[in-house]
Amino acid sequence: MQAIILAAGQGTRLRSVSPSKPLTMVAGKPLLHRILDNLRAAGVTCPLVITGYRGDEVAAVAQAAGAETLHNPDWAEPNGVSVLAAAPRLEAQSLLLMADHLASPGVYATVAAAGTPDAGLVLGIDRRMGHPWADEADVTRVATRQGRITAIGKQLNTYDAHDCGVFLITPELMAALAPLPSPGLSDGVRALAAKGRAHVVDISAHDWIDIDDPRALSLAEAWVA
């Protein structure tokens, strides 16, 4: 299984404790290294890290942990542009994840096993509303019906799940993003959802955390310990 890890952004909310989210030390090891370790434990053997901000440093950590890297020169654009940067290397299906989300191997394994011919993508969702690790003000919210996404975004008022930041994608996502100007990943998800091609899989039995600020970093270090 291939995994594409988006590690191009600046991570400004974590800047007070780390110059780069992927390079943030979590219990003595870079966050990106821990993500790659957990992917390996889930059976993912072909990780591809998309770099941008502080790209040489991020690439060095990724390569030392056994991953390939690809630099996105337009890293300051929304994250959908970093997804599109991986299009020439995309396999028939691939995991897609964020370099600031630390997830247990069970999350990756569950999403990787969720492929279906009826889906252009599958998103791992967490239905544990009110979980203390979730930043309700910042988490991406997901509304679902009968196993499909009906709406996604940070400002949804009606929703029944959180986006855990781990997808199983196909070239359909690239086709949805390509015509859009400066797209975010959620724009592509919405385009596939409008066609009934964006499915979900429940990963609530497994843990994950978005390490987006010092509070989340503290929680992540306690979890790892």
Helices and strands as residue ranges (DSSP letters): E 2-7, G 12-14, E 25-26, E 29-30, H 31-41, E 46-51, H 55-64, E 68-71, H 79-85, G 87-89, E 94-98, E 101-103, H 105-112, E 121-126, E 141-145, E 148-153, E 161-169, H 171-177, H 185-193, E 198-202, E 208-210, H 214-224
